[in-house]
Amino acid sequence: MAHAQAFGPAAGLAVVRPLFEVPGMTDYHLLYAVTGDLLCRSGDHVAARDHFLRAASMTQNAAERLTMRGRAADCAATPPATP
């Protein structure tokens, strides 16, 4: 996330996306949450929503699940970025 703060969400996504190829990482809900955040900040609200919902479905923690569902709802309510 620090990389994305310094260089923008696209740069952060470039760092995060390869992690989906690492065995075991696709079972880590926070990978989906971070990706959702970066997608949301880059304007891809549909993909961000999907990632937040996936993160919510993976966590056993009720507070995290509520937070991820809230972030998904926020993305769904945000108009898409105009090119």
C-alpha positions in Angstrom: 0.0 0.0 0.0 2.9 2.4 0.6 4.0 1.9 -3.0 0.5 2.8 -4.1 0.5 5.9 -1.8 3.7 7.1 -3.4 3.1 6.1 -7.0 -0.6 5.7 -7.4 -3.1 2.8 -7.5 -2.0 1.5 -10.8 1.5 1.0 -9.5 0.1 -0.7 -6.4 -1.9 -3.1 -8.5 1.3 -3.9 -10.5 2.9 -5.0 -7.2 -0.2 -6.8 -5.9 -1.5 -8.7 -9.0 1.5 -11.1 -9.2 0.7 -12.3 -5.6 -2.4 -14.1 -7.0 0.1 -16.5 -8.7 1.8 -17.4 -5.4 0.5 -20.7 -4.0 -1.7 -20.2 -1.0 -2.2 -16.4 -1.5 -5.5 -16.8 -3.2 -6.8 -18.2 0.2 -5.8 -14.9 1.9 -8.8 -12.6 2.2 -6.7 -9.5 2.8 -5.1 -9.9 -0.7 -8.6 -9.5 -2.1 -9.3 -6.6 0.2 -6.1 -4.7 -0.8 -6.8 -5.3 -4.4 -10.3 -4.1 -4.0 -9.1 -0.9 -2.4 -6.6 -0.3 -5.2 -9.2 -1.0 -7.9 -11.6 1.3 -6.2 -9.0 4.1 -6.0 -8.2 3.5 -9.7 -11.9 3.9 -10.6 -12.8 0.3 -11.4 -15.7 0.1 -9.0 -17.2 -3.1 -10.4 -14.0 -5.1 -10.0 -13.4 -3.5 -6.6 -16.8 -4.6 -5.4 -16.2 -8.1 -6.5 -12.9 -8.3 -4.7 -14.4 -6.9 -1.5 -17.2 -9.4 -1.6 -14.7 -12.2 -2.2 -12.7 -11.0 0.8 -15.9 -10.9 2.9 -16.8 -14.4 2.0 -13.4 -15.7 2.9 -13.0 -14.2 6.4 -14.2 -15.8 9.6 -14.1 -12.5 11.4 -17.6 -10.9 11.6 -16.2 -7.3 11.9 -13.9 -7.8 8.8 -16.8 -9.3 6.9 -19.0 -6.3 7.7 -16.3 -3.9 6.7 -15.7 -5.7 3.4 -19.4 -5.8 2.6 -19.6 -2.1 3.4 -16.7 -1.3 1.1 -18.4 -3.4 -1.6 -21.6 -1.4 -1.1 -19.7 1.9 -1.3 -18.1 0.8 -4.6 -21.5 -0.2 -6.0 -22.9 3.2 -5.1 -19.9 5.1 -6.7 -20.4 6.1 -10.3 -17.8 4.7 -12.7 -14.8 6.9 -13.6 -15.2 8.7 -16.9 -12.4 8.3 -19.3 
